[in-house]
Amino acid sequence: MDLALCKQEKFNGVLVDFYRDENNDVFMTREQIGRALEYKNPNDSIRTIHRRNIGDSYFCVSDYFYS
């Protein structure tokens, strides 16, 4: 998977990076999402949410990142 930075924007006061892959799908880092949502442990909190929702087409989390 090749990711390219496509945009940087402030979200809830946090500068967030948006990346696109070759399929034009958009990605963000767990750390930045968690910080923007003001979680105490941003990376761990978002990882927990992702693991709970792998395979949920509405949430659209891939198990690619857990191999």
N, C-alpha and C positions, 0 to 999 in steps of 0.2 A: 504494500500500500504506500503510495506516494502522496504526501500531504503538502500543500502550499498555503502559506499565510495569505488570506484574501482580504481580511479586514481587522482593524482594531477599533474598539468602541468602548466607552464607559458604560457600565451596567451597575447601577446601584453604587456608584462611586469607585468601582474597581475597573481598571483597564483590562478588557478581555480580548483575547486573540481568537479569531475565527479562522479555521482551516478548511480547505476543500480537497477532496480526493479526485481521482480520475473519473469517478462516476458523478461528480458534482455534489456529493453528500457533504454536509457541513459538520465539523467537529469542534469541540472546545475541550480544554483540560478540566479534569475533576477539580483541581486546586482552585482554578479561577471561578468555576461555577459555584463551588462551596463558599469561597470568600465573598462572592457577590451576594449569595443568599445568607451571609453572616452566620454560617455554621461554626461552632467552636473548633471542630476538627474537620476542616473542609474536605481534604482528600479522602479520609476514612469514611466520612458521612456519605459522600457521593458514591464511593465504591460499594458501600452497603446497599444503597438504593439501586445501583446497577445490578448487583448480584441478585437482588430480589426480583428484578424485572427482566432478566435474560429470557428471550423468547417471546416477550410481550410485544406484539406488533404495534400497539398504540404507543408504547414507550420507546420502541425501536432501539434496543440495546443489543449490540452484537457480542457474541462470546469470543470474537477475534482477539480481544484485548486481554483475555484471561488464559490464553494458552501458554 
